[in-house]
Amino acid sequence: MNSSSKVLSVGARSSKLSLAQTREALNRIEKLLPTLKFTVVEMSSPGDRDKQSDLQQSPPDFFTRDLDEAVIN
């Protein structure tokens, strides 16, 4: 990384699929914008922690709530 590079933190759910998708997207962005670098901050969500609730009855932010709150804060 050179001195003009910017490092951005990116939140992602800690599931294997989410991390793979996030890393793939970030690799593509880094190729297009080589002065940007990223660190992935792994997070869980209510949907990751709650294994009992019916997904059809879950709120729309069931898998994004904690990420959304982290961005706002």
GUMITI-615457 format. One record per residue: x, z, y of N, C-alpha, C in turn; residue in one letter; chain. Coordinates in steps of 0.1 Angstrom, whole numbers. Example, Ala and Ser with C-alpha at 12.3 -4.5 7.8 and 13.67 -1.06 7.14 Angstrom:
BEGIN
<atom><n_east>132</n_east><n_up>78</n_up><n_north>-57</n_north><ca_east>123</ca_east><ca_up>78</ca_up><ca_north>-45</ca_north><c_east>132</c_east><c_up>78</c_up><c_north>-33</c_north><type>A</type><mol>A</mol></atom>
<atom><n_east>128</n_east><n_up>71</n_up><n_north>-22</n_north><ca_east>137</ca_east><ca_up>71</ca_up><ca_north>-11</ca_north><c_east>129</c_east><c_up>79</c_up><c_north>0</c_north><type>S</type><mol>A</mol></atom>
***
This chain:
BEGIN
<atom><n_east>8</n_east><n_up>0</n_up><n_north>-12</n_north><ca_east>0</ca_east><ca_up>0</ca_up><ca_north>0</ca_north><c_east>9</c_east><c_up>0</c_up><c_north>12</c_north><type>M</type><mol>A</mol></atom>
<atom><n_east>6</n_east><n_up>-9</n_up><n_north>22</n_north><ca_east>14</ca_east><ca_up>-10</ca_up><ca_north>34</ca_north><c_east>9</c_east><c_up>-1</c_up><c_north>44</c_north><type>N</type><mol>A</mol></atom>
<atom><n_east>16</n_east><n_up>1</n_up><n_north>55</n_north><ca_east>12</ca_east><ca_up>10</ca_up><ca_north>66</ca_north><c_east>-1</c_east><c_up>6</c_up><c_north>73</c_north><type>S</type><mol>A</mol></atom>
<atom><n_east>-5</n_east><n_up>-6</n_up><n_north>72</n_north><ca_east>-18</ca_east><ca_up>-11</ca_up><ca_north>78</ca_north><c_east>-30</c_east><c_up>-10</c_up><c_north>69</c_north><type>S</type><mol>A</mol></atom>
<atom><n_east>-28</n_east><n_up>-5</n_up><n_north>57</n_north><ca_east>-39</ca_east><ca_up>-4</ca_up><ca_north>47</ca_north><c_east>-48</c_east><c_up>8</c_up><c_north>51</c_north><type>S</type><mol>A</mol></atom>
<atom><n_east>-61</n_east><n_up>6</n_up><n_north>49</n_north><ca_east>-71</ca_east><ca_up>16</ca_up><ca_north>51</ca_north><c_east>-75</c_east><c_up>20</c_up><c_north>37</c_north><type>K</type><mol>A</mol></atom>
<atom><n_east>-77</n_east><n_up>34</n_up><n_north>35</n_north><ca_east>-82</ca_east><ca_up>39</ca_up><ca_north>22</ca_north><c_east>-96</c_east><c_up>45</c_up><c_north>25</c_north><type>V</type><mol>A</mol></atom>
<atom><n_east>-106</n_east><n_up>40</n_up><n_north>17</n_north><ca_east>-119</ca_east><ca_up>44</ca_up><ca_north>18</ca_north><c_east>-123</c_east><c_up>51</c_up><c_north>5</c_north><type>L</type><mol>A</mol></atom>
<atom><n_east>-131</n_east><n_up>62</n_up><n_north>6</n_north><ca_east>-136</ca_east><ca_up>69</ca_up><ca_north>-5</ca_north><c_east>-149</c_east><c_up>63</c_up><c_north>-9</c_north><type>S</type><mol>A</mol></atom>
<atom><n_east>-151</n_east><n_up>61</n_up><n_north>-22</n_north><ca_east>-164</ca_east><ca_up>55</ca_up><ca_north>-27</ca_north><c_east>-170</c_east><c_up>64</c_up><c_north>-37</c_north><type>V</type><mol>A</mol></atom>
<atom><n_east>-182</n_east><n_up>68</n_up><n_north>-36</n_north><ca_east>-188</ca_east><ca_up>77</ca_up><ca_north>-45</ca_north><c_east>-195</c_east><c_up>69</c_up><c_north>-56</c_north><type>G</type><mol>A</mol></atom>
<atom><n_east>-193</n_east><n_up>74</n_up><n_north>-68</n_north><ca_east>-200</ca_east><ca_up>67</ca_up><ca_north>-80</ca_north><c_east>-204</c_east><c_up>77</c_up><c_north>-90</c_north><type>A</type><mol>A</mol></atom>
<atom><n_east>-215</n_east><n_up>75</n_up><n_north>-97</n_north><ca_east>-218</ca_east><ca_up>84</ca_up><ca_north>-108</ca_north><c_east>-207</c_east><c_up>83</c_up><c_north>-118</c_north><type>R</type><mol>A</mol></atom>
<atom><n_east>-205</n_east><n_up>94</n_up><n_north>-125</n_north><ca_east>-194</ca_east><ca_up>96</ca_up><ca_north>-135</ca_north><c_east>-197</c_east><c_up>89</c_up><c_north>-149</c_north><type>S</type><mol>A</mol></atom>
<atom><n_east>-208</n_east><n_up>82</n_up><n_north>-150</n_north><ca_east>-211</ca_east><ca_up>75</ca_up><ca_north>-163</ca_north><c_east>-201</c_east><c_up>64</c_up><c_north>-165</c_north><type>S</type><mol>A</mol></atom>
<atom><n_east>-198</n_east><n_up>60</n_up><n_north>-177</n_north><ca_east>-189</ca_east><ca_up>49</ca_up><ca_north>-180</ca_north><c_east>-194</c_east><c_up>36</c_up><c_north>-174</c_north><type>K</type><mol>A</mol></atom>
<atom><n_east>-206</n_east><n_up>34</n_up><n_north>-174</n_north><ca_east>-212</ca_east><ca_up>21</ca_up><ca_north>-169</ca_north><c_east>-210</c_east><c_up>21</c_up><c_north>-154</c_north><type>L</type><mol>A</mol></atom>
<atom><n_east>-214</n_east><n_up>32</n_up><n_north>-147</n_north><ca_east>-213</ca_east><ca_up>32</ca_up><ca_north>-132</ca_north><c_east>-198</c_east><c_up>31</c_up><c_north>-128</c_north><type>S</type><mol>A</mol></atom>
<atom><n_east>-189</n_east><n_up>37</n_up><n_north>-135</n_north><ca_east>-175</ca_east><ca_up>36</ca_up><ca_north>-131</ca_north><c_east>-170</c_east><c_up>22</c_up><c_north>-133</c_north><type>L</type><mol>A</mol></atom>
<atom><n_east>-173</n_east><n_up>16</n_up><n_north>-144</n_north><ca_east>-169</ca_east><ca_up>3</ca_up><ca_north>-147</ca_north><c_east>-174</c_east><c_up>-7</c_up><c_north>-136</c_north><type>A</type><mol>A</mol></atom>
<atom><n_east>-187</n_east><n_up>-6</n_up><n_north>-133</n_north><ca_east>-193</ca_east><ca_up>-15</ca_up><ca_north>-123</ca_north><c_east>-186</c_east><c_up>-12</c_up><c_north>-109</c_north><type>Q</type><mol>A</mol></atom>
<atom><n_east>-184</n_east><n_up>0</n_up><n_north>-106</n_north><ca_east>-178</ca_east><ca_up>3</ca_up><ca_north>-93</ca_north><c_east>-164</c_east><c_up>-2</c_up><c_north>-92</c_north><type>T</type><mol>A</mol></atom>
<atom><n_east>-156</n_east><n_up>0</n_up><n_north>-103</n_north><ca_east>-142</ca_east><ca_up>-5</ca_up><ca_north>-102</ca_north><c_east>-142</c_east><c_up>-20</c_up><c_north>-102</c_north><type>R</type><mol>A</mol></atom>
<atom><n_east>-151</n_east><n_up>-27</n_up><n_north>-109</n_north><ca_east>-151</ca_east><ca_up>-42</ca_up><ca_north>-108</ca_north><c_east>-154</c_east><c_up>-46</c_up><c_north>-94</c_north><type>E</type><mol>A</mol></atom>
<atom><n_east>-164</n_east><n_up>-40</n_up><n_north>-88</n_north><ca_east>-168</ca_east><ca_up>-44</ca_up><ca_north>-74</ca_north><c_east>-156</c_east><c_up>-42</c_up><c_north>-65</c_north><type>A</type><mol>A</mol></atom>
<atom><n_east>-150</n_east><n_up>-30</n_up><n_north>-66</n_north><ca_east>-139</ca_east><ca_up>-27</ca_up><ca_north>-57</ca_north><c_east>-127</c_east><c_up>-36</c_up><c_north>-59</c_north><type>L</type><mol>A</mol></atom>
<atom><n_east>-124</n_east><n_up>-40</n_up><n_north>-71</n_north><ca_east>-113</ca_east><ca_up>-49</ca_up><ca_north>-74</ca_north><c_east>-116</c_east><c_up>-63</c_up><c_north>-67</c_north><type>N</type><mol>A</mol></atom>
<atom><n_east>-128</n_east><n_up>-67</n_up><n_north>-67</n_north><ca_east>-132</ca_east><ca_up>-80</ca_up><ca_north>-61</ca_north><c_east>-130</c_east><c_up>-79</c_up><c_north>-45</c_north><type>R</type><mol>A</mol></atom>
<atom><n_east>-135</n_east><n_up>-67</n_up><n_north>-40</n_north><ca_east>-134</ca_east><ca_up>-65</ca_up><ca_north>-26</ca_north><c_east>-119</c_east><c_up>-65</c_up><c_north>-21</c_north><type>I</type><mol>A</mol></atom>
<atom><n_east>-111</n_east><n_up>-58</n_up><n_north>-29</n_north><ca_east>-96</ca_east><ca_up>-57</ca_up><ca_north>-26</ca_north><c_east>-90</c_east><c_up>-70</c_up><c_north>-26</c_north><type>E</type><mol>A</mol></atom>
<atom><n_east>-94</n_east><n_up>-79</n_up><n_north>-35</n_north><ca_east>-88</ca_east><ca_up>-93</ca_up><ca_north>-35</ca_north><c_east>-92</c_east><c_up>-100</c_up><c_north>-22</c_north><type>K</type><mol>A</mol></atom>
<atom><n_east>-104</n_east><n_up>-98</n_up><n_north>-17</n_north><ca_east>-109</ca_east><ca_up>-105</ca_up><ca_north>-5</ca_north><c_east>-103</c_east><c_up>-99</c_up><c_north>8</c_north><type>L</type><mol>A</mol></atom>
<atom><n_east>-102</n_east><n_up>-85</n_up><n_north>7</n_north><ca_east>-97</ca_east><ca_up>-78</ca_up><ca_north>19</ca_north><c_east>-85</c_east><c_up>-69</c_up><c_north>15</c_north><type>L</type><mol>A</mol></atom>
<atom><n_east>-73</n_east><n_up>-75</n_up><n_north>14</n_north><ca_east>-62</ca_east><ca_up>-67</ca_up><ca_north>8</ca_north><c_east>-57</c_east><c_up>-55</c_up><c_north>16</c_north><type>P</type><mol>A</mol></atom>
<atom><n_east>-62</n_east><n_up>-54</n_up><n_north>29</n_north><ca_east>-58</ca_east><ca_up>-42</ca_up><ca_north>37</ca_north><c_east>-67</c_east><c_up>-30</c_up><c_north>34</c_north><type>T</type><mol>A</mol></atom>
<atom><n_east>-77</n_east><n_up>-32</n_up><n_north>25</n_north><ca_east>-86</ca_east><ca_up>-21</ca_up><ca_north>21</ca_north><c_east>-82</c_east><c_up>-16</c_up><c_north>7</c_north><type>L</type><mol>A</mol></atom>
<atom><n_east>-81</n_east><n_up>-3</n_up><n_north>6</n_north><ca_east>-79</ca_east><ca_up>3</ca_up><ca_north>-7</ca_north><c_east>-90</c_east><c_up>14</c_up><c_north>-9</c_north><type>K</type><mol>A</mol></atom>
<atom><n_east>-92</n_east><n_up>17</n_up><n_north>-21</n_north><ca_east>-104</ca_east><ca_up>26</ca_up><ca_north>-24</ca_north><c_east>-99</c_east><c_up>37</c_up><c_north>-33</c_north><type>F</type><mol>A</mol></atom>
<atom><n_east>-106</n_east><n_up>49</n_up><n_north>-31</n_north><ca_east>-105</ca_east><ca_up>59</ca_up><ca_north>-41</ca_north><c_east>-119</c_east><c_up>62</c_up><c_north>-46</c_north><type>T</type><mol>A</mol></atom>
<atom><n_east>-121</n_east><n_up>64</n_up><n_north>-59</n_north><ca_east>-134</ca_east><ca_up>66</ca_up><ca_north>-64</ca_north><c_east>-136</c_east><c_up>81</c_up><c_north>-66</c_north><type>V</type><mol>A</mol></atom>
<atom><n_east>-147</n_east><n_up>86</n_up><n_north>-60</n_north><ca_east>-151</ca_east><ca_up>100</ca_up><ca_north>-61</ca_north><c_east>-162</c_east><c_up>101</c_up><c_north>-71</c_north><type>V</type><mol>A</mol></atom>
<atom><n_east>-159</n_east><n_up>107</n_up><n_north>-83</n_north><ca_east>-170</ca_east><ca_up>107</ca_up><ca_north>-93</ca_north><c_east>-179</c_east><c_up>119</c_up><c_north>-90</c_north><type>E</type><mol>A</mol></atom>
<atom><n_east>-192</n_east><n_up>116</n_up><n_north>-92</n_north><ca_east>-202</ca_east><ca_up>126</ca_up><ca_north>-90</ca_north><c_east>-213</c_east><c_up>125</c_up><c_north>-101</c_north><type>M</type><mol>A</mol></atom>
<atom><n_east>-220</n_east><n_up>136</n_up><n_north>-102</n_north><ca_east>-232</ca_east><ca_up>136</ca_up><ca_north>-111</ca_north><c_east>-244</c_east><c_up>135</c_up><c_north>-103</c_north><type>S</type><mol>A</mol></atom>
<atom><n_east>-255</n_east><n_up>133</n_up><n_north>-110</n_north><ca_east>-268</ca_east><ca_up>133</ca_up><ca_north>-103</ca_north><c_east>-278</c_east><c_up>141</c_up><c_north>-111</c_north><type>S</type><mol>A</mol></atom>
<atom><n_east>-290</n_east><n_up>144</n_up><n_north>-105</n_north><ca_east>-300</ca_east><ca_up>151</ca_up><ca_north>-113</ca_north><c_east>-303</c_east><c_up>144</c_up><c_north>-126</c_north><type>P</type><mol>A</mol></atom>
<atom><n_east>-303</n_east><n_up>130</n_up><n_north>-126</n_north><ca_east>-305</ca_east><ca_up>122</ca_up><ca_north>-138</ca_north><c_east>-295</c_east><c_up>124</c_up><c_north>-148</c_north><type>G</type><mol>A</mol></atom>
<atom><n_east>-283</n_east><n_up>127</n_up><n_north>-144</n_north><ca_east>-272</ca_east><ca_up>129</ca_up><ca_north>-154</ca_north><c_east>-273</c_east><c_up>143</c_up><c_north>-160</c_north><type>D</type><mol>A</mol></atom>
<atom><n_east>-277</n_east><n_up>153</n_up><n_north>-152</n_north><ca_east>-278</ca_east><ca_up>166</ca_up><ca_north>-157</ca_north><c_east>-291</c_east><c_up>170</c_up><c_north>-164</c_north><type>R</type><mol>A</mol></atom>
<atom><n_east>-302</n_east><n_up>163</n_up><n_north>-161</n_north><ca_east>-315</ca_east><ca_up>167</ca_up><ca_north>-166</ca_north><c_east>-317</c_east><c_up>157</c_up><c_north>-178</c_north><type>D</type><mol>A</mol></atom>
<atom><n_east>-316</n_east><n_up>162</n_up><n_north>-190</n_north><ca_east>-318</ca_east><ca_up>153</ca_up><ca_north>-202</ca_north><c_east>-332</c_east><c_up>155</c_up><c_north>-208</c_north><type>K</type><mol>A</mol></atom>
<atom><n_east>-340</n_east><n_up>162</n_up><n_north>-201</n_north><ca_east>-354</ca_east><ca_up>165</ca_up><ca_north>-206</ca_north><c_east>-365</c_east><c_up>157</c_up><c_north>-199</c_north><type>Q</type><mol>A</mol></atom>
<atom><n_east>-363</n_east><n_up>154</n_up><n_north>-187</n_north><ca_east>-374</ca_east><ca_up>148</ca_up><ca_north>-179</ca_north><c_east>-376</c_east><c_up>133</c_up><c_north>-184</c_north><type>S</type><mol>A</mol></atom>
<atom><n_east>-389</n_east><n_up>129</n_up><n_north>-183</n_north><ca_east>-393</ca_east><ca_up>116</ca_up><ca_north>-186</ca_north><c_east>-388</c_east><c_up>107</c_up><c_north>-175</c_north><type>D</type><mol>A</mol></atom>
<atom><n_east>-380</n_east><n_up>97</n_up><n_north>-177</n_north><ca_east>-375</ca_east><ca_up>88</ca_up><ca_north>-167</ca_north><c_east>-386</c_east><c_up>80</c_up><c_north>-160</c_north><type>L</type><mol>A</mol></atom>
<atom><n_east>-397</n_east><n_up>78</n_up><n_north>-167</n_north><ca_east>-408</ca_east><ca_up>71</ca_up><ca_north>-160</ca_north><c_east>-415</c_east><c_up>79</c_up><c_north>-150</c_north><type>Q</type><mol>A</mol></atom>
<atom><n_east>-414</n_east><n_up>93</n_up><n_north>-151</n_north><ca_east>-420</ca_east><ca_up>102</ca_up><ca_north>-142</ca_north><c_east>-410</c_east><c_up>107</c_up><c_north>-132</c_north><type>Q</type><mol>A</mol></atom>
<atom><n_east>-398</n_east><n_up>103</n_up><n_north>-132</n_north><ca_east>-388</ca_east><ca_up>109</ca_up><ca_north>-123</ca_north><c_east>-389</c_east><c_up>103</c_up><c_north>-110</c_north><type>S</type><mol>A</mol></atom>
<atom><n_east>-384</n_east><n_up>110</n_up><n_north>-99</n_north><ca_east>-385</ca_east><ca_up>105</ca_up><ca_north>-86</ca_north><c_east>-375</c_east><c_up>93</c_up><c_north>-84</c_north><type>P</type><mol>A</mol></atom>
<atom><n_east>-377</n_east><n_up>85</n_up><n_north>-74</n_north><ca_east>-369</ca_east><ca_up>73</ca_up><ca_north>-72</ca_north><c_east>-354</c_east><c_up>76</c_up><c_north>-70</c_north><type>P</type><mol>A</mol></atom>
<atom><n_east>-351</n_east><n_up>88</n_up><n_north>-65</n_north><ca_east>-337</ca_east><ca_up>91</ca_up><ca_north>-62</ca_north><c_east>-331</c_east><c_up>99</c_up><c_north>-73</c_north><type>D</type><mol>A</mol></atom>
<atom><n_east>-336</n_east><n_up>99</n_up><n_north>-85</n_north><ca_east>-332</ca_east><ca_up>107</ca_up><ca_north>-96</ca_north><c_east>-317</c_east><c_up>105</c_up><c_north>-100</c_north><type>F</type><mol>A</mol></atom>
<atom><n_east>-312</n_east><n_up>93</n_up><n_north>-98</n_north><ca_east>-298</ca_east><ca_up>90</ca_up><ca_north>-102</ca_north><c_east>-290</c_east><c_up>88</c_up><c_north>-89</c_north><type>F</type><mol>A</mol></atom>
<atom><n_east>-295</n_east><n_up>89</n_up><n_north>-78</n_north><ca_east>-287</ca_east><ca_up>87</ca_up><ca_north>-65</ca_north><c_east>-288</c_east><c_up>99</c_up><c_north>-56</c_north><type>T</type><mol>A</mol></atom>
<atom><n_east>-296</n_east><n_up>109</n_up><n_north>-58</n_north><ca_east>-298</ca_east><ca_up>120</ca_up><ca_north>-48</ca_north><c_east>-285</c_east><c_up>126</c_up><c_north>-43</c_north><type>R</type><mol>A</mol></atom>
<atom><n_east>-276</n_east><n_up>130</n_up><n_north>-52</n_north><ca_east>-264</ca_east><ca_up>137</ca_up><ca_north>-48</ca_north><c_east>-255</c_east><c_up>128</c_up><c_north>-41</c_north><type>D</type><mol>A</mol></atom>
<atom><n_east>-254</n_east><n_up>115</n_up><n_north>-45</n_north><ca_east>-246</ca_east><ca_up>106</ca_up><ca_north>-38</ca_north><c_east>-251</c_east><c_up>104</c_up><c_north>-24</c_north><type>L</type><mol>A</mol></atom>
<atom><n_east>-264</n_east><n_up>102</n_up><n_north>-23</n_north><ca_east>-270</ca_east><ca_up>100</ca_up><ca_north>-9</ca_north><c_east>-267</c_east><c_up>112</c_up><c_north>0</c_north><type>D</type><mol>A</mol></atom>
<atom><n_east>-269</n_east><n_up>124</n_up><n_north>-6</n_north><ca_east>-266</ca_east><ca_up>136</ca_up><ca_north>2</ca_north><c_east>-251</c_east><c_up>137</c_up><c_north>6</c_north><type>E</type><mol>A</mol></atom>
<atom><n_east>-242</n_east><n_up>133</n_up><n_north>-2</n_north><ca_east>-228</ca_east><ca_up>134</ca_up><ca_north>1</ca_north><c_east>-225</c_east><c_up>124</c_up><c_north>12</c_north><type>A</type><mol>A</mol></atom>
<atom><n_east>-231</n_east><n_up>112</n_up><n_north>12</n_north><ca_east>-229</ca_east><ca_up>103</ca_up><ca_north>23</ca_north><c_east>-234</c_east><c_up>108</c_up><c_north>36</c_north><type>V</type><mol>A</mol></atom>
<atom><n_east>-246</n_east><n_up>114</n_up><n_north>36</n_north><ca_east>-252</ca_east><ca_up>120</ca_up><ca_north>48</ca_north><c_east>-243</c_east><c_up>131</c_up><c_north>54</c_north><type>I</type><mol>A</mol></atom>
<atom><n_east>-238</n_east><n_up>140</n_up><n_north>45</n_north><ca_east>-230</ca_east><ca_up>151</ca_up><ca_north>49</ca_north><c_east>-216</c_east><c_up>146</c_up><c_north>53</c_north><type>N</type><mol>A</mol></atom>
***
